[in-house]
Each structure stands twice: as structure tokens, then as C-alpha cells.
């Protein structure tokens, strides 16, 4: 066995001869002994690592043993340290003085070796015992004791004395009755008559000691013996009893011994409560630190999310702008063609008008003025067409305008169709059925970007000759619904779940970016709506946009 596992004992003894005898005896039975000559030296030694037991001589040079114990009991770190007091005298007043000072047990130095060792081991056992049960509440209360003894007369005497001293005494008939009582209300001490013919007192001590080790209950076990020493006393101490009180002692000494036992028990309870309070405070601090760290981590995570969201919004805006520019780039050639045609005949008619007006001014020919007037009408028609293209292009360009505004949905769809005119060509027929109310509170991107991307995709999917695209609006419950159907090949059901993924496209490489429908999906979701694709009435694809009117 390592020295760290052996019980450590501080011996306070001024006699060199007796100190040597005690050291040899105690080391032979498994104690590690440290010795001081005076109480003052012992107090200094107790400022360091505490032993498991202090054995102190009552009569010491300078400070006496009882004063040493009294000072130990005033210090919180040594308040529950077990103390065995030894003396050469056997007088009751010396024993009383030692126990009243706070000693846990008292023995004459002339006691038998077996009794001395058993007492020390019992005290060390108390020191090293660790309970898990919560100690009894520290408020003012009466100590609760369980008494079992064969003699009804002695039980009455003991109960009368202890009750008068302010304790509650519960009598038990046998060992099972004792165990049942312990299972009820908390108990401070069990008093067991050792000279019994009805029960095995040693076995009962062993059972009670095993039970408190198992349950963590902090009750004391005190044997009531016929004498100060003897086989029954040794057997009880070795079986787990914390002390043995002679039955023959007078009532005053009996109370002194039991008071010392209860004082020891209550001191340990208070130590356990202090330890529990310290542990709870430490746990509270740990929780506070953990909560502070969690709050810091949450704040960092929130900042990270805000930065990520900001980057995502920036990227989304860039993608929207990229898709817009791609769409505009695709339309530039057709728009330029649409503008060039009226501009060409405007310029041609303008030269004709100028010439005819000059000739009419000099020759007075009315016919030339009539012809010039006709040419001016054609020029006005071309200019109106150009103006209409510019207005609709300006409407489309308001893709990034602020928040939701009152939007004329049919007018916005018509503007998109005008811009897509060159892409649709003469072979694609577009039908319109605007059954819903004309206006909807939304962002311009809902029509400018979403409808344009879907119609542009439909234009690519339908036949160049005989292609048909149907656009409709309707009010369904609380939703404003826009449908766009075509007679193209449609979208296979297996691909519909991926259709709105960024960069996914069914077009040939280089023919599409895969962003149009992804951006459309994001815009519709931002309005709190849904977008879905199904089979159209003519076998092609049918896109359905549902925008909550209340949310918009």
C-alpha cells in the first residue's frame, strides 16, 4: 500500500518516551505518524496539509490539549477534523473538559492497544467517509435519535434524559425497525444497546454502516456498552460504530458523550452544506461564463451571418444585374432594328418633304403641299413608334427601383412583349387574358425580370412558325396569379425540381447562363409567393406565379 493511501496522524505529545511508543505502535498497524511536542507547534503544522486524525495529550507544556482543540474548532478548515484526546488521568472531570472543548473521543493512555487502535480507525473512517445525501437543513431544530435496547427501564431512563436535553427520541424494536425508521425522516444518531439477546448488535452496526456508505446518509452510530472496553466494544467499533458509551456512566457524562457525538455530526453537516454552496456558486459562475461565451459566440456568429447575408445580397444583385444586362444585350439588336426601320423612312420622307415644300413655295403648287403633308403623317407614325419603344424600354429599365409600388400588370407585361417583339418574330402568336385587377403592389422586377425571363424561354422553346404563348392573370383567393403557357416541348417532370437552381440550364452550351429562372424564383420568394412549372394545355410548359395580395 502506498503512503498516500495510509491514514495520516498528527501526534501531539511532549513525552519522548510515550511519543516513541505511540509511533512504533501506530506505524505497525498502518498509520503514517507526524509528531509535535507542543500545541503551538501543532497549530503551525495544521496550517499546511491536514492529517486524517489528531491525537493530542491533555496535559501539554504551555497551551493545554483542550485549548488546542478549542482553537481548532474555531477555524473552519479544522472544525471537523477528528481529535482523540489522551490523558494519564481517568477522572470524569478531565474527560468532560476534553469533550466539551470539542474532542471527538477521550481515552486514558492506559487503555488496551486494541481499543486504542479501533477508536482511531473509527475516527479516520468518519474523516474519509463521503456522503452523497443532502445534509439536514441547517435551521434551528431538535436532533433526532433512534434508540434500540433490550432493557425497557434503560430505554425509559435514556429517553427521559435525552428528551430533557432537547432531543427527539424514537424507539425501535429490532434491526428491521431501525432500518425502516432510517428510510423515513432524516436521523442524526442511532443508539444501539450492545448487550442484546434479541438481535445481533455487531451485525446491526455493520448493516447500518454499510447502508450509510451506500446511501450517503450522515447519521452517527453509537454503541451502548457495559464497560469502557471489552470484546463487545471492540467488535462494535470494528463493525462501523463511531463511538461506544458505557451504560454505567452517570447521566451527566452520558449527555456529554452524546452531545460530543451530535456536535461532530452537525459540524460535518455544516461542512457539507458549505461545500455544496461553494460547488453551486462555482457551477453558477461556470454557467455565467458559459452563457457569456455563448453570447459572444452568438454575437460573432450573427455578425458572420450578417456579413454572409450582405455578400449574398450583393451577389444576388450582381446576378440580377448580370441577367438583366444579358437580357438587354439579347434585345439590343432587335430594338435597334425596330428603331432603324422608322428612322430610315423618317429620314427619307424628311428629305422629300423639304424638297416639296421649297418647290411649293416658289411654284405655288398645291399638289406638292398635299404630298408633303402625307409624308409628314408617315413621319409622325414612325416617331410615335420610336417614342413607344423608348417609353417601354425606360419602364423595363426600372428593374432596381426602390421597394414595392403600385404596378399596372397588363401594361408592364405589354412593355415586356414589345421589347421581346424581335425575339418572338412574326411566327409566334401571343394571346393575353387579363382577368385579374389591373394593379398589384410589387417591385417592378416581378414583371420586368420574371415575366420577361419566362416569356424569353418560351420564345426559344416554341416552333419559329406556329408557336403559341398564352399569358393570363387571375385572382384566386388571396393570390394574384400570372400564368405563362406555351406549345413547346415542355419540361420533363424529372427536371422540374432542378429548373430553378442557379446555373442549371437545358439549353446548349453558350446559349444560356442558367440564371434567369433562378433569379425569377428568388424574386417571387421575396414577394412571399410561389412559382411552379407544370404541363401546359397544349402540351408545353406552363409557369404559374402566385403572389399574396395582402403580403404584397
C-alpha positions as CSV (number, residue, x, y, z in Angstrom):
1,X,0.0,0.0,0.0
2,X,1.3,3.4,-0.9
3,X,1.9,6.0,1.8
4,X,-0.7,8.2,0.1
5,X,-3.4,5.5,0.9
6,X,-2.4,5.1,4.5
7,X,-4.2,7.2,7.2
8,X,-2.0,10.2,8.3
9,X,-2.0,11.0,12.0
10,X,-0.7,14.1,13.9
11,X,0.5,13.1,17.4
12,X,0.8,16.0,19.9
13,X,2.9,14.5,22.8
14,X,5.6,16.2,24.8
15,X,7.0,12.9,26.3
16,X,9.7,11.5,24.1
17,X,9.2,8.0,25.6
18,X,5.5,7.9,25.1
19,X,5.8,9.5,21.7
20,X,8.2,6.8,20.6
21,X,5.9,4.1,22.0
22,X,2.9,5.5,20.2
23,X,4.8,5.9,16.9
24,X,6.0,2.3,16.9
25,X,2.5,1.0,17.8
26,X,0.7,3.1,15.2
27,X,3.1,2.6,12.4
28,X,2.9,-1.1,13.0
29,X,-0.9,-1.1,12.4
30,X,-0.7,1.1,9.2
31,X,-0.7,4.7,10.3
32,X,1.7,7.4,9.0
33,X,2.7,9.4,12.1
34,X,3.8,13.0,12.3
35,X,4.6,14.3,15.8
36,X,4.9,17.7,17.5
37,X,5.8,18.4,21.1
38,X,3.6,21.4,21.8
39,X,0.1,22.7,21.0
40,X,1.7,25.8,19.4
41,X,3.8,23.7,17.1
42,X,0.7,21.6,16.2
43,X,-1.3,24.7,15.2
44,X,1.5,25.8,13.0
45,X,1.6,22.3,11.4
46,X,-2.1,22.4,10.8
47,X,-1.7,25.4,8.6
48,X,-0.3,23.0,6.0
49,X,-1.7,19.7,4.7
50,X,-4.3,18.4,7.1
51,X,-3.9,14.9,8.6
52,X,-6.8,12.4,8.9
53,X,-6.7,12.4,12.7
54,X,-5.1,14.4,15.5
55,X,-4.2,12.5,18.7
56,X,-3.4,15.1,21.5
57,X,-2.3,14.7,25.1
58,X,-4.5,16.6,27.5
59,X,-1.5,17.9,29.6
60,X,1.0,19.8,27.4
61,X,3.6,22.4,28.2
62,X,2.3,25.9,27.5
63,X,-1.1,25.5,25.9
64,X,-3.1,22.5,27.1
65,X,-4.7,20.0,24.8
66,X,-8.2,21.1,25.4
67,X,-7.3,24.7,24.4
68,X,-5.6,23.4,21.3
69,X,-8.8,21.5,20.4
70,X,-11.0,24.6,21.2
71,X,-8.9,26.7,18.7
72,X,-9.1,24.0,16.1
73,X,-12.9,24.1,16.3
74,X,-12.9,27.8,15.9
75,X,-11.2,27.5,12.5
76,X,-13.3,26.5,9.5
77,X,-10.7,24.2,7.9
78,X,-10.1,22.2,11.1
79,X,-13.7,22.3,12.5
80,X,-14.5,18.7,11.6
81,X,-11.0,17.3,11.8
82,X,-11.3,14.2,14.2
83,X,-9.5,14.6,17.5
84,X,-8.8,11.8,20.0
85,X,-7.7,13.1,23.4
86,X,-5.4,11.1,25.7
87,X,-4.6,11.6,29.3
88,X,-2.9,9.8,32.2
89,X,-5.9,10.5,34.4
90,X,-9.2,8.7,34.4
91,X,-11.3,11.3,36.2
92,X,-14.6,12.2,34.7
93,X,-14.0,16.0,35.0
94,X,-10.9,15.6,32.7
95,X,-12.9,13.6,30.2
96,X,-15.8,16.2,30.4
97,X,-13.3,19.1,29.9
98,X,-11.8,17.4,26.9
99,X,-15.1,16.5,25.3
100,X,-16.5,20.0,26.0
101,X,-13.6,21.6,24.2
102,X,-14.6,19.7,21.0
103,X,-12.7,16.4,21.1
104,X,-14.4,13.6,19.3
105,X,-13.3,10.9,21.8
106,X,-11.4,10.5,25.0
107,X,-9.3,7.6,26.2
108,X,-6.8,7.1,29.1
109,X,-3.3,6.3,27.9
110,X,-3.6,3.1,29.9
111,X,-6.3,1.7,27.5
112,X,-5.7,-1.5,25.8
113,X,-3.9,-1.3,22.4
114,X,-6.8,-2.9,20.5
115,X,-9.3,-0.4,21.9
116,X,-6.9,2.5,21.1
117,X,-6.4,1.3,17.5
118,X,-10.1,0.6,17.0
119,X,-11.0,4.1,18.3
120,X,-8.5,5.7,15.9
121,X,-9.7,3.7,12.9
122,X,-13.3,4.6,13.7
123,X,-12.4,8.3,13.7
124,X,-10.4,8.1,10.5
125,X,-13.3,6.2,8.9
126,X,-15.5,9.2,9.7
127,X,-13.0,11.6,8.3
128,X,-12.6,9.7,5.0
129,X,-16.3,8.9,4.6
130,X,-18.0,10.8,1.7
131,X,-21.8,11.1,1.6
132,X,-24.0,12.0,-1.3
133,X,-27.2,12.7,0.5
134,X,-28.1,16.3,1.2
135,X,-27.5,17.3,4.9
136,X,-30.4,18.1,7.1
137,X,-31.5,21.8,6.9
138,X,-29.3,24.0,9.0
139,X,-32.1,25.8,10.7
140,X,-32.7,25.5,14.5
141,X,-34.1,22.1,15.2
142,X,-34.1,19.2,17.6
143,X,-31.7,16.4,16.9
144,X,-33.4,13.1,16.0
145,X,-32.1,9.9,17.6
146,X,-33.2,6.2,17.2
147,X,-32.8,4.0,20.2
148,X,-32.8,0.2,20.4
149,X,-32.0,-1.7,23.6
150,X,-33.3,-4.8,25.4
151,X,-33.9,-3.0,28.7
152,X,-37.2,-1.1,28.9
153,X,-36.0,0.5,32.1
154,X,-32.8,1.8,30.5
155,X,-34.7,2.9,27.4
156,X,-37.1,5.0,29.6
157,X,-34.1,6.5,31.5
158,X,-32.2,7.3,28.4
159,X,-35.3,8.7,26.6
160,X,-36.1,10.9,29.6
161,X,-32.5,12.3,29.8
162,X,-32.2,12.9,26.1
163,X,-35.7,14.4,25.7
164,X,-34.9,16.8,28.6
165,X,-31.8,17.8,26.8
166,X,-33.9,18.9,23.8
167,X,-33.7,15.8,21.5
168,X,-36.3,13.7,19.8
169,X,-36.0,10.0,20.6
170,X,-37.7,7.3,18.5
171,X,-37.6,3.7,19.9
172,X,-37.1,0.7,17.7
173,X,-38.0,-2.9,18.4
174,X,-35.5,-4.7,16.2
175,X,-33.0,-4.2,13.4
176,X,-35.6,-4.1,10.7
177,X,-37.5,-1.4,12.6
178,X,-34.3,0.7,12.8
179,X,-33.8,0.4,9.0
180,X,-37.4,1.3,8.4
181,X,-37.1,4.4,10.6
182,X,-34.0,5.5,8.8
183,X,-35.9,5.2,5.5
184,X,-38.3,7.8,6.8
185,X,-37.3,11.2,8.2
186,X,-33.6,12.0,8.5
187,X,-31.9,10.7,11.6
188,X,-28.8,12.2,13.4
189,X,-27.8,9.3,15.5
190,X,-28.6,5.6,16.2
191,X,-28.1,4.4,19.7
192,X,-27.6,0.6,19.9
193,X,-27.5,-1.5,23.1
194,X,-24.6,-3.9,22.6
195,X,-25.7,-6.4,25.3
196,X,-28.7,-7.8,23.5
197,X,-30.3,-11.2,23.3
198,X,-33.0,-10.2,20.7
199,X,-30.7,-9.0,17.9
200,X,-27.0,-9.2,16.9
201,X,-25.7,-5.8,17.8
202,X,-22.4,-6.2,15.9
203,X,-24.2,-7.3,12.8
204,X,-26.6,-4.4,13.1
205,X,-23.7,-1.9,13.4
206,X,-22.2,-3.5,10.2
207,X,-25.5,-3.2,8.3
208,X,-26.1,0.4,9.4
209,X,-22.5,1.3,8.4
210,X,-22.9,-0.4,5.0
211,X,-26.2,1.3,4.5
212,X,-24.9,4.8,5.1
213,X,-22.0,4.2,2.8
214,X,-24.4,3.1,0.1
215,X,-27.0,5.8,0.5
216,X,-24.8,8.7,1.7
217,X,-26.9,9.3,4.8
218,X,-24.9,11.1,7.5
219,X,-26.1,9.5,10.8
220,X,-23.8,8.5,13.7
221,X,-23.7,5.0,15.1
222,X,-23.2,4.9,18.9
223,X,-23.0,1.7,20.9
224,X,-24.2,1.4,24.5
225,X,-21.7,-0.9,26.1
226,X,-21.4,-2.5,29.5
227,X,-18.0,-1.1,30.1
228,X,-15.4,1.2,28.6
229,X,-13.6,-1.6,26.8
230,X,-14.1,-5.3,26.2
231,X,-14.9,-7.6,23.3
232,X,-18.3,-6.2,22.5
233,X,-16.9,-2.6,22.4
234,X,-14.1,-3.6,20.0
235,X,-16.5,-5.6,17.8
236,X,-18.8,-2.7,17.6
237,X,-16.1,-0.2,16.7
238,X,-14.6,-2.6,14.1
239,X,-18.1,-3.2,12.6
240,X,-18.6,0.5,11.9
241,X,-19.7,2.2,15.2
242,X,-18.4,5.7,15.6
243,X,-18.3,5.6,19.4
244,X,-19.2,3.4,22.3
245,X,-20.7,4.9,25.5
246,X,-20.6,2.9,28.7
247,X,-24.1,2.2,30.0
248,X,-22.9,2.6,33.6
249,X,-21.8,6.2,33.2
250,X,-23.8,8.8,35.1
251,X,-26.4,10.8,33.3
252,X,-24.3,13.9,33.0
253,X,-21.4,12.1,31.3
254,X,-23.8,10.2,29.1
255,X,-25.1,13.6,27.9
256,X,-21.6,14.9,27.4
257,X,-20.7,11.9,25.2
258,X,-23.8,12.1,23.1
259,X,-23.5,15.9,22.8
260,X,-20.0,15.5,21.5
261,X,-21.2,12.9,19.0
262,X,-24.0,15.2,17.8
263,X,-21.7,18.2,17.7
264,X,-19.4,16.2,15.5
265,X,-22.2,15.2,13.2
266,X,-23.7,18.7,12.9
267,X,-20.3,20.1,12.2
268,X,-19.9,17.7,9.3
269,X,-23.4,18.6,8.1
270,X,-22.4,22.3,8.1
271,X,-19.2,21.4,6.2
272,X,-21.2,19.5,3.6
273,X,-23.6,22.5,3.2
274,X,-20.7,24.9,2.8
275,X,-19.1,22.6,0.2
276,X,-22.5,22.3,-1.6
277,X,-22.9,26.1,-1.5
278,X,-19.3,26.5,-2.9
279,X,-20.0,23.9,-5.6
280,X,-23.2,25.6,-6.5
281,X,-21.5,29.0,-6.7
282,X,-18.8,27.5,-8.8
283,X,-21.4,26.0,-11.1
284,X,-23.3,29.3,-11.3
285,X,-20.0,31.0,-12.2
286,X,-19.3,28.3,-14.8
287,X,-22.8,28.8,-16.2
288,X,-22.4,32.5,-16.3
289,X,-19.1,32.2,-18.0
290,X,-20.5,29.6,-20.5
291,X,-23.5,31.9,-21.1
292,X,-21.1,34.9,-21.7
293,X,-19.0,32.8,-24.0
294,X,-22.2,31.6,-25.8
295,X,-23.4,35.2,-26.1
296,X,-20.0,36.2,-27.5
297,X,-20.0,33.2,-29.9
298,X,-23.6,34.0,-30.9
299,X,-22.7,37.6,-31.5
300,X,-19.8,36.5,-33.6
301,X,-22.0,34.1,-35.5
302,X,-24.6,36.7,-36.0
303,X,-22.0,39.1,-37.4
304,X,-20.8,36.4,-39.6
305,X,-24.3,35.7,-40.8
306,X,-25.0,39.4,-41.4
307,X,-21.8,39.6,-43.4
308,X,-22.7,36.4,-45.3
309,X,-26.2,37.8,-46.0
310,X,-24.7,41.1,-47.1
311,X,-22.4,39.2,-49.5
312,X,-25.3,37.1,-50.6
313,X,-27.5,40.1,-51.3
314,X,-24.6,41.8,-53.1
315,X,-24.1,38.6,-55.2
316,X,-27.8,38.3,-55.9
317,X,-27.9,41.9,-57.0
318,X,-24.9,41.3,-59.3
319,X,-26.6,38.2,-60.7
320,X,-29.8,40.1,-61.3
321,X,-27.9,42.9,-62.9
322,X,-25.9,40.4,-65.0
323,X,-29.1,38.6,-66.1
324,X,-30.7,42.0,-66.9
325,X,-27.7,43.1,-68.9
326,X,-27.7,39.7,-70.7
327,X,-31.4,40.1,-71.5
328,X,-30.9,43.7,-72.6
329,X,-27.9,42.6,-74.8
330,X,-30.0,40.0,-76.4
331,X,-32.7,42.6,-77.2
332,X,-30.4,45.4,-78.4
333,X,-30.1,44.0,-81.9
334,X,-33.9,43.6,-82.3
335,X,-34.7,47.0,-80.7
336,X,-32.1,48.7,-82.9
337,X,-33.7,47.1,-86.0
338,X,-37.2,48.3,-84.8
339,X,-35.9,51.8,-84.3
340,X,-33.9,51.8,-87.5
341,X,-36.9,51.0,-89.7
342,X,-39.0,54.0,-88.8
343,X,-35.9,56.2,-88.6
344,X,-35.0,55.2,-92.2
345,X,-38.3,56.2,-93.7
346,X,-38.5,59.3,-91.5
347,X,-35.2,60.5,-92.8
348,X,-36.1,59.6,-96.4
349,X,-39.5,61.4,-96.1
350,X,-37.9,64.3,-94.4
351,X,-35.7,65.0,-97.5
352,X,-38.8,64.6,-99.7
353,X,-40.8,67.0,-97.6
354,X,-38.1,69.6,-97.6
355,X,-37.8,69.5,-101.4
356,X,-41.6,69.6,-102.0
357,X,-42.0,72.5,-99.5
358,X,-39.3,74.5,-101.4
359,X,-40.9,73.8,-104.8
360,X,-44.4,74.6,-103.5
361,X,-43.2,77.9,-102.1
362,X,-41.7,79.0,-105.4
363,X,-44.3,77.5,-107.8
364,X,-47.4,77.7,-105.8
365,X,-48.3,74.0,-106.5
366,X,-50.9,72.7,-104.1
367,X,-50.4,69.1,-105.0
368,X,-46.9,69.1,-103.7
369,X,-48.1,70.5,-100.4
370,X,-50.6,67.7,-100.2
371,X,-47.9,65.1,-100.8
372,X,-45.6,66.8,-98.2
373,X,-48.5,66.7,-95.7
374,X,-48.9,62.9,-96.3
375,X,-45.2,62.3,-95.8
376,X,-45.3,64.3,-92.5
377,X,-48.1,61.9,-91.3
378,X,-45.9,58.9,-92.0
379,X,-43.0,60.6,-90.2
380,X,-45.3,61.1,-87.1
381,X,-46.2,57.4,-87.2
382,X,-42.6,56.4,-87.2
383,X,-41.8,58.9,-84.4
384,X,-44.6,57.5,-82.3
385,X,-43.3,54.0,-82.7
386,X,-39.9,55.1,-81.6
387,X,-41.4,57.0,-78.7
388,X,-43.3,53.9,-77.6
389,X,-40.2,51.8,-77.8
390,X,-38.3,54.2,-75.7
391,X,-41.0,54.5,-73.0
392,X,-41.3,50.8,-72.7
393,X,-37.6,50.4,-72.5
394,X,-37.5,53.0,-69.8
395,X,-40.2,51.1,-67.8
396,X,-38.2,47.9,-68.2
397,X,-35.0,49.6,-67.0
398,X,-36.7,50.5,-63.7
399,X,-35.7,47.0,-62.5
400,X,-33.8,48.3,-59.5
401,X,-36.3,50.9,-58.4
402,X,-36.8,51.1,-54.5
403,X,-39.5,49.0,-52.8
404,X,-42.9,47.8,-53.9
405,X,-45.0,50.2,-55.8
406,X,-48.5,50.2,-57.4
407,X,-47.8,48.4,-60.7
408,X,-50.1,48.1,-63.7
409,X,-49.5,44.4,-64.5
410,X,-51.1,44.3,-68.0
411,X,-49.2,47.5,-69.1
412,X,-45.9,46.1,-67.7
413,X,-46.5,42.7,-69.5
414,X,-47.2,44.6,-72.7
415,X,-44.0,46.5,-72.3
416,X,-42.0,43.3,-72.0
417,X,-43.7,41.8,-75.0
418,X,-42.9,44.9,-77.0
419,X,-39.2,44.6,-76.1
420,X,-39.3,40.9,-76.9
421,X,-41.0,41.6,-80.3
422,X,-37.9,40.9,-82.4
423,X,-37.2,37.7,-80.5
424,X,-40.8,36.5,-80.9
425,X,-40.9,37.4,-84.6
426,X,-43.9,37.1,-86.9
427,X,-44.2,33.3,-86.4
428,X,-45.1,33.3,-82.7
429,X,-48.6,34.3,-81.6
430,X,-49.0,35.7,-78.1
431,X,-52.5,35.8,-76.6
432,X,-53.4,37.8,-73.5
433,X,-56.2,37.2,-70.9
434,X,-56.1,39.7,-68.1
435,X,-58.9,38.6,-65.8
436,X,-57.3,39.9,-62.5
437,X,-57.4,43.5,-61.3
438,X,-55.0,45.7,-63.3
439,X,-52.8,46.8,-60.4
440,X,-50.7,45.0,-57.9
441,X,-48.4,46.3,-55.2
442,X,-45.0,44.7,-56.1
443,X,-41.5,45.6,-57.2
444,X,-41.1,46.2,-61.0
445,X,-38.7,43.3,-61.2
446,X,-41.6,40.9,-60.7
447,X,-42.8,41.6,-64.2
448,X,-39.7,43.1,-65.9
449,X,-37.4,40.3,-64.9
450,X,-39.6,37.3,-64.0
451,X,-42.1,37.5,-66.8
452,X,-39.5,38.5,-69.4
453,X,-37.2,35.5,-68.5
454,X,-40.1,33.1,-68.7
455,X,-41.5,34.5,-72.0
456,X,-38.0,34.6,-73.5
457,X,-37.5,30.9,-72.6
458,X,-40.9,30.1,-74.1
459,X,-39.9,32.0,-77.3
460,X,-36.8,29.8,-77.5
461,X,-38.9,26.6,-76.9
462,X,-41.8,27.1,-79.3
463,X,-41.6,26.5,-83.1
464,X,-40.4,29.5,-85.1
465,X,-43.6,29.1,-87.2
466,X,-46.8,28.3,-85.4
467,X,-45.5,28.9,-81.9
468,X,-48.1,30.0,-79.4
469,X,-47.7,31.7,-76.0
470,X,-50.6,32.4,-73.7
471,X,-50.3,34.9,-70.8
472,X,-53.1,35.3,-68.3
473,X,-53.8,36.9,-64.9
474,X,-56.4,35.9,-62.3
475,X,-57.4,36.4,-58.7
476,X,-57.5,33.2,-56.7
477,X,-58.4,33.7,-53.0
478,X,-55.7,36.0,-51.7
479,X,-53.3,35.4,-54.5
480,X,-52.6,37.3,-57.7
481,X,-51.8,34.6,-60.3
482,X,-49.9,35.1,-63.5
483,X,-49.7,32.1,-65.9
484,X,-47.5,31.8,-69.0
485,X,-48.1,28.7,-71.1
486,X,-46.6,27.6,-74.5
487,X,-46.9,24.9,-77.0
488,X,-43.2,23.9,-76.9
489,X,-41.8,20.5,-75.9
490,X,-42.4,21.2,-72.1
491,X,-40.2,20.4,-69.2
492,X,-39.7,16.7,-68.2
493,X,-41.0,16.0,-64.7
494,X,-37.6,14.7,-63.6
495,X,-36.0,18.1,-64.3
496,X,-38.6,20.3,-62.8
497,X,-37.1,20.2,-59.3
498,X,-33.8,21.4,-60.7
499,X,-35.1,24.0,-63.0
500,X,-34.8,26.9,-60.6
501,X,-31.2,26.0,-59.4
502,X,-28.6,28.7,-60.2
503,X,-26.6,27.9,-63.4
504,X,-28.8,25.0,-64.3
505,X,-29.9,25.2,-68.0
506,X,-31.4,22.8,-70.5
507,X,-30.1,25.0,-73.4
508,X,-27.0,24.2,-75.4
509,X,-23.6,25.3,-74.1
510,X,-23.2,29.0,-74.7
511,X,-26.9,29.5,-75.3
512,X,-27.8,30.3,-71.7
513,X,-26.4,31.2,-68.3
514,X,-28.8,29.2,-66.2
515,X,-29.5,32.3,-64.0
516,X,-32.9,33.5,-65.5
517,X,-35.2,31.1,-63.7
518,X,-33.1,31.1,-60.5
519,X,-33.4,34.9,-60.3
520,X,-37.1,34.6,-61.1
521,X,-37.5,32.1,-58.2
522,X,-35.7,34.5,-55.8
523,X,-37.8,37.5,-56.8
524,X,-41.1,35.6,-56.4
525,X,-40.0,34.2,-53.0
526,X,-39.1,37.8,-51.9
527,X,-42.7,38.7,-52.5
528,X,-43.8,35.7,-50.3
529,X,-45.1,33.9,-53.4
530,X,-44.6,30.7,-55.2
531,X,-43.5,29.7,-58.7
532,X,-44.1,26.3,-60.3
533,X,-44.0,24.6,-63.6
534,X,-46.4,22.0,-64.9
535,X,-47.7,20.7,-68.2
536,X,-49.5,23.4,-70.3
537,X,-52.9,23.0,-72.0
538,X,-51.1,22.5,-75.4
539,X,-48.5,20.1,-74.1
540,X,-45.8,22.6,-73.4
541,X,-44.7,24.2,-70.2
542,X,-47.0,26.3,-68.0
543,X,-45.4,28.5,-65.4
544,X,-47.6,29.7,-62.6
545,X,-46.7,32.7,-60.4
546,X,-48.8,33.2,-57.2
547,X,-48.2,36.4,-55.3
548,X,-50.1,37.1,-52.0
549,X,-52.1,40.3,-52.4
550,X,-52.1,41.0,-48.7
551,X,-48.4,40.4,-48.4
552,X,-47.6,42.5,-51.4
